Amino acid sequence: MKEEVFFSKGMKHIKEDYPDLYDASIRLNDVCYTGKVLDYKTQKLIAIGIAAAASDDRAVKKQILSGMKELDITKDEVVDVLRVVLLLAGKPAFTKGMNALYNIKE
């Protein structure tokens, strides 16, 4: 994770009350988002697709927002990801992802 940003509201409490768990979360992000073979932008696009495929409205919106802010991910790049979601996860996941995208204030 390029920036220490968590979108879960509970992470603030974990950071304060259980710093060991918080530090483990930071280390896990650092291990997962390495950029060794796939660059961080590609990894973020994958994260958007996974969140969309899981039909997690909040997570997909936050992933899109952070990708646009941190990596200049475009609307068209997100739509390309959501096309794959449509193929593999189905129309409900796709439409939720599109809804999240269009609910973002540009």
C-alpha positions in Angstrom: 0.0 0.0 0.0 1.6 3.2 -1.1 -0.1 5.3 1.6 -1.1 4.2 5.0 -4.8 4.4 4.3 -7.5 2.0 5.5 -11.1 2.5 4.6 -12.4 0.3 7.4 -13.7 2.5 10.2 -12.5 -0.1 12.7 -8.8 0.3 11.8 -8.6 3.6 13.8 -9.5 1.6 17.0 -7.2 -1.2 16.1 -4.3 1.2 15.6 -5.0 2.7 19.0 -5.8 -0.4 21.0 -3.9 -3.2 19.3 -0.9 -1.7 17.6 0.6 -5.1 17.0 -2.4 -6.1 14.8 -2.3 -2.7 13.0 1.4 -3.1 12.3 0.8 -6.6 11.0 -1.9 -5.2 8.6 0.6 -2.6 7.3 3.3 -5.3 6.8 0.8 -7.5 5.0 -0.1 -4.7 2.6 3.6 -4.1 2.0 4.1 -7.7 1.2 1.1 -7.9 -1.1 1.6 -4.7 -3.0 5.3 -5.2 -4.0 5.3 -4.1 -7.6 7.9 -6.8 -8.3 6.3 -8.1 -11.5 3.0 -6.3 -11.7 3.2 -2.6 -11.1 1.1 -1.0 -8.4 -1.5 0.4 -10.8 -2.1 -3.1 -12.2 -2.4 -4.5 -8.7 -4.9 -1.7 -7.8 -7.0 -2.5 -10.9 -7.1 -6.2 -9.8 -8.2 -5.0 -6.3 -11.0 -3.0 -7.9 -12.1 -6.1 -9.8 -12.0 -8.4 -6.7 -14.0 -5.9 -4.7 -16.5 -5.5 -7.6 -16.8 -9.3 -8.0 -17.5 -9.7 -4.3 -20.4 -7.1 -4.8 -18.9 -5.0 -1.9 -20.3 -1.6 -2.8 -18.2 0.3 -0.2 -15.0 -1.5 -1.0 -15.2 -1.1 -4.7 -16.0 2.7 -4.3 -13.0 3.2 -2.0 -10.7 1.1 -4.3 -11.8 3.2 -7.3 -11.3 6.5 -5.4 -7.9 5.6 -4.1 -6.8 4.3 -7.5 -8.0 7.6 -9.2 -6.3 9.7 -6.5 -3.0 7.8 -6.1 -2.5 6.4 -9.6 -4.6 8.5 -12.0 -6.7 5.5 -12.9 -9.3 6.5 -15.4 -13.0 5.8 -15.7 -12.3 3.9 -18.9 -9.7 1.7 -17.1 -12.3 0.9 -14.4 -14.9 0.1 -17.0 -12.5 -2.4 -18.6 -12.0 -4.1 -15.3 -15.8 -4.2 -14.8 -16.2 -5.8 -18.2 -14.2 -8.8 -16.9 -16.3 -8.7 -13.7 -19.4 -9.0 -15.9 -18.0 -12.0 -17.7 -16.8 -13.8 -14.6 -18.9 -12.7 -11.7 -22.2 -11.8 -13.5 -24.4 -8.8 -14.1 -25.3 -8.0 -10.5 -21.7 -7.6 -9.5 -21.0 -5.6 -12.7 -23.9 -3.2 -12.2 -23.0 -2.6 -8.6 -19.5 -1.8 -9.7 -20.8 0.6 -12.4 -23.1 2.2 -9.9 -20.1 2.8 -7.5 -18.1 4.3 -10.4 -20.9 6.6 -11.4 -21.6 7.7 -7.9 -18.1 9.1 -7.5 -18.0 12.8 -7.8 -15.4 13.7 -10.4 
